[in-house]
Amino acid sequence: MSAEEISAAILAEARSWLGTPYRHQGSRKGVGCDCLGLVLGVWREIYGTEPELPGPYAPDWAEAGEQDLLLSAARRHCFERAADELTAGDLILFRWRPHLPAKHAGILLEQDRFIHAYQGSAVVVSALVPQWRRRIAGVFAFPEYSKKN
């Protein structure tokens, strides 16, 4: 599949998750998910299985360790891009403060909007305003694939 076809499939699946309630460690469309669960659920639908399972994690997991686990996993399974090369369908990782590991994930919908699971709410579309942009820790393209039906 071309990069455009992959992006279109990722976007269509991510859009189908809109309104899914926020649930810590969830990854079930329409039932509940957190930001990682959204990405894993979209991946599962497109690729057939998750790239790896994160195991149980607490809401403050990123603050508890010194490793940047989310960023490392994205680098293992996706293709890193420069932050100024955002393309619809890309995975975006965010860190709350420069010295902390990446802790939030979303999927770019358009240059100025992204889909993510918002704590206390649901899977929503948010504007990629400067407050979000300055927290970008990494931008990744999903890998090529051949969907098996």
N, C-alpha and C positions, 0 to 999 in steps of 0.2 A: 504494500500500500504506500501511496505517496504521503509526504508529510502533511499535505492538505487534507487527505482522507483520514489520517490518524487524528488530526486536530478536530475535524468535523465530528468524528465518532466520540471523542473525549467530550467535546462540548455538548453534544446531544445527550449523552448519558448524564453528565453533570447537571444539565438543566432539568432532567427528569427527577433529580433529588431535591429540587427546590421545595421548601415547605416541610421537609423531613425534620422532626423535632430534634433538638440538641440532646444527646445522651452521651455522657463520658464513656469512652471505650466502645461505643456502638459503631456498627458499620452495616446497618440494614436500611435500605431505602424505604421510606414511608413509616418506619418503626422508630429509628433513632440513630444518630451518629454524632461524633465529634469531628473536628477538622481532619484528623488522620483517618478516621473511619470513612469519611466522604471520599478521600483519595483512594483508600484501599478498596472501597466498594465500586468506584468507577473503574479502577484497575481490574478488579475481579470480573466485572461485566465485559470489559473489552478483551482482556487477555485470558480469561478462563480461571485464573487463580491469582492469589496475592503474590507479589514478588518475594515477600518474607512476612512472617507474623511478628508483631512487636512484643507480644507477651503482655502481661498485665502492667499497667502504669498508673501512677497517681497523678492527680491534677498538677502537682508541682514537680513532676519528674525531671524537667529540664534544669531546674534549679538545684536538684539533689546531686548531680554529677558534674564532672568536669568535661565530659565528652560531648560533642555535638552530634548526637545519635541520629537525629532527623536529617541533618545535612549530609552525614556520612551515608545513610541509606539511600538518599536521593542520588548521590554520586555513584553508588553501586549499580543503580537500576535505570537511570535516566541520563540524558546528555545535557551537561551544564552549558548555559548560555551567559553572555554578559547581561547585566541588569538593564542595559539600554537596548537590548535585542528582544524585548518582550513580544511574543506572538500569541494570538488567540489559541487557547488549548494548552498553554504552558502551565506547569506546576510552579507555584511561587511559594517560597518559604520565608517566614518572617521571624525576626528576633525582637523582643520587647526593648532590650537595651544592648548597646554595642558589645558589652563584655559577657553577655549571656548566650547560651546555645539557642538555635532556632527552635521555636516552640509552636508555631502556627503555620497552617498550610491552606492554600486556596488554588483555584484554577482560573487563569485569566480568561475572561469572556470577551472583552474588547480592550483596547489600549487603556481605557479609563475605568473599567469595571471588572470585578472578579466574583466568583462564587466560592463561598466558604460556609462552614458550620459555625454559627455565632453563639457563643456560650450564653445560656439563659434564653435563647430564642429558637432558631431553626437554621436550616440551610437557606441562605439568602444571597442576594446580589448586593454588593457594596461598591461604592465609588472608590477607585484607587487614588485617593487624595494624597497630598504631600505627607500627611501623618502616617499613612500606610507605606508610601514609596520609600521613605527614609528608613523604614524598618526591614526592607527586603534583604534577606540573608543569602538568597540564591534563586536562580531562575533555571528551570529545567524543561527540556522537551521530552515527551514520552517516547519510548523506543518504537522502532518499526515492529510490525507484527504481521502474522498471517492468522486471521481468526478462523478457528476450526468449527465448522457446523456439522 
